[in-house]
Amino acid sequence: MKKTIISIFSFIILTFFAGPVQALECPGDYTIDDNDTSGDITVLSGCTEIDGSLTIEHTTTLTSLSGLDNLTSVGDYLLIEDNALLTSLSGLDNLTSVDNNYLRIRNNAALTSLSGLSNLTSVGDDLDVDNNDALTSLSGLENITSVGGNLDVDNNDALTSLSGLDNLTSVNGHLDVYNNDALTSLSGLSNLTSVGTYLRIRNNAALTGLSGLDNLTSVGRTLDIRNNNALTSLSGLDNLTSVGADLYIRENNALTSLSGLDNITRVGDDLIITDNAVLTNLCALYNVPLTNSISNLKIYDNLVLDNDTAVALKTNLIYSGYTGTSDIHDNNGTVDVFCDNDIDTVYDHIDNCPGTPNPGQEDTDNNGIGDACDTCLDIDDDGVCDDVDNCLGIPNPGQEDADNDGSGDACDTCPNDAANDADSDGYCADEDNCPSNCNTEQSDYDDDGIGDVCDGPGTAGKGCSDGCGSPSCEQEC
């Protein structure tokens, strides 16, 4: 123990004389190293809280952290580094927080599990897991929901997935995943929704896809996907809508398309797509409204990509108002790489139904969605689909229908007559003085409100044998 030994021994003496202590706060910074490993742990065995930092480093006999079982929090940083025989972090099972600084787990060649950190819920600053050659997963970090600073996972040669970070929802700083040679998947990040600064996925030789980032919606600054030689798809980024600054797709030798970037609506600065040896198209970006955000467009040295495709993307942006700079060159492919996934002879970036064949591009309601895939045809543009609209062709968003006859008031010739002029005399029932008898002239000789053709005998309530309110009837009465 290098620091604060006198203070610790003072606490131990007090504990001896005063009996068991429920919570023992240990001030200062502490180091467990190879000088007196067991003695260091014995001195700290009663601590529940360390105000300063805890460093566990350069040990050659330590296999676990048993003896630190009472520790619940570290006020400053926790560094676990260069421990040759350490296989697990058992002993830190009651640790819940590293409050104000980083947690760094580095260069522990025999470490296979982080399971001793299963009660850790928060890291105030950075979380670094790097150069642990035997570590296969991040299981043990399941209760961490946020990282206050940066999250770095790098150079862990046996790491195959990020399982263990399953409850992580946000990283306030950057997220950097790089040089993990066995990593095949980003599963474990499925609840991550935002990264505060940059997200870098780099140099992961076995990574084939980005599934696991499916709930990520925003990256505060830069998204950099680089030199992942087995990466064939960007699927997994489908919910990403915003990149605050730069989007880099570089040196991914198996990547054939940018599918997965289709929902991005903002890139704040540079859009750079370079040195992707088999990239054949840029289709995912054609419908992306990036005009008002990109300041620099660079597409070059993609050996299969037809240069005309790159130029077409630029032209499409310029047509929409793009005024930024561009650098497009040495995309040396020759195939027609405009996408037509539904094979209807209309390229996806101008197809009003890119997933449904409709070579005629019919769009009855002129809403930009072709009839073949429009789930709501609305020719009168009143927000009510034609198949349920009670006034097809006449806007009536409220669908008022006073007589409940299924024909909306806006187009109902008799809005207060469910029978709609049953006697076909041109007068609706609410205005017809004989609603059940045809009487186009609406004659009412005795002015009693009942038309002559249906008026009973007599007038004004008086009986008459020939009825109808006729003159002869009046004379008889």
C-alpha positions, 0 to 999 in steps of 0.5 A: 500500500503506497498511500494513506496507510496511517489513516487506514490503520487508524480506522482499523484500530477504531474498528477493533475497539468500537466493534463492527462498522457498517460503513467505513469511508477510507480517504485518499488514494490507494494502490494494490501492487506486487510489493505486498499484494495480500497486505494491501487487500487486507488493509482495504478489506473493511472499506466500503467507500474510497474517497480517492482513487484505487489502482490495482496494477502490476501484480503477478500473483493476484487471480481475483479481487476477493477481499474487497467485497465491502467496497461500494464506491470509488470517489475518483478513478478505478484502474485495473491494469497489467495483472498477469494472472487476474482471471476475474473481478470477483470481489468487486461484487458490491461496487455500485459506482465510480463517481467522478472519474474513469474505470479502466480495465487494461492489459490483464492477459488472463482476464476472461470475465467482468462478472464481478462488476455486476452491481456497477450502475454508473461511471462518472467519466470514461470506461475503457476496456482494452488489451485484455487478450482472453476476454470474450464478452463484456458480461458483468456490465449489464447494470450500467445505463450511462457512461458520463465520458467516453467508452473505449473497447479496443485491442481485446483479441478474443472479444466476439461481441459487446454483450454485457452492455445491454442496458446502456442507453447513452454515452455522453462522450465518444464510443470507440470500438477498434482493433478487436480481431474476433469481434463479429457483432455489435450485439449488446448495444441494442438499447443505445440511443445516442452518442454525444461526440463521435462513434468510431468503428475501426479495424475490427477484422471479423465484423460483418455487420452493425446489427446491435446499433438498431436503436441509435438515432443520433451521433453528436459529431462524427460517425467513422466506419473504417477498415473493417475488412469483413463488413458487408452491410451498414444494416443496423444503422437504420434508425440513425437520423442525425450526424452532427458533423462528419460521416466517414465510410472508408477502407471497408473492403467487403462493403457493397452498398450503403444500405442502412443509412437511408434514414439520415436527414442531417450530416453537419459537415463532411460526407466522405466515402473513400477507398471501399474496394467493392462498393457498387452504389450510393443508392441509400443517399439519393433520397436523403435531404442533406442539401442544407447541412453538408459542406463538403462532399468527397467520393473517391478511390472506390474501385468498382463504383461508377464515377457517374453515380457519384456525380449524379449524387452531387447533381441531385444535391445541387439541383436541390440547392447544394452549394458546398465543395466536392471532390469526386474522382477515381471511381473507376467502375463501369457498370450501371450502378443506379439502383432499381430494386423492384426491377420496374425500369425506374431508378430507386432515387426517382421511383415513387414506389421503390419497393413495388414494381410500377413502371407507369408511376401512377399517382392518382392523388399526386402525393408523391407515393405511387398508387401501387404502394400508397396505403392511403389514396386521398384524391381530395386531399382532406386527410381521409383515405378514399376507401373510407371517405364519405365524400370522395372527391370533395374535401371534408376532413370532419366527415360530417353526416347529419342524417347518417346515410353514409354520404357526407354533408359536403356532398349529400344532396339531402344532408338532412334526409337519409332517404335522399328524396325518396319520391324523386320530385326534387325536394328533400324530405325535410323540405318536401310537403309530401315526402312520400308522393311525387309533387314537383310543384309542391301545391298546397291549396289550403296552405296547411303545409301538406301538399295537395297530392297527399292531403287528407279530406278537408282543409285546415283540419276540416273533413272533405269527402274527395280529399286532396285539398282540391277546389271541389273539396273546398266548395263541399266544405 
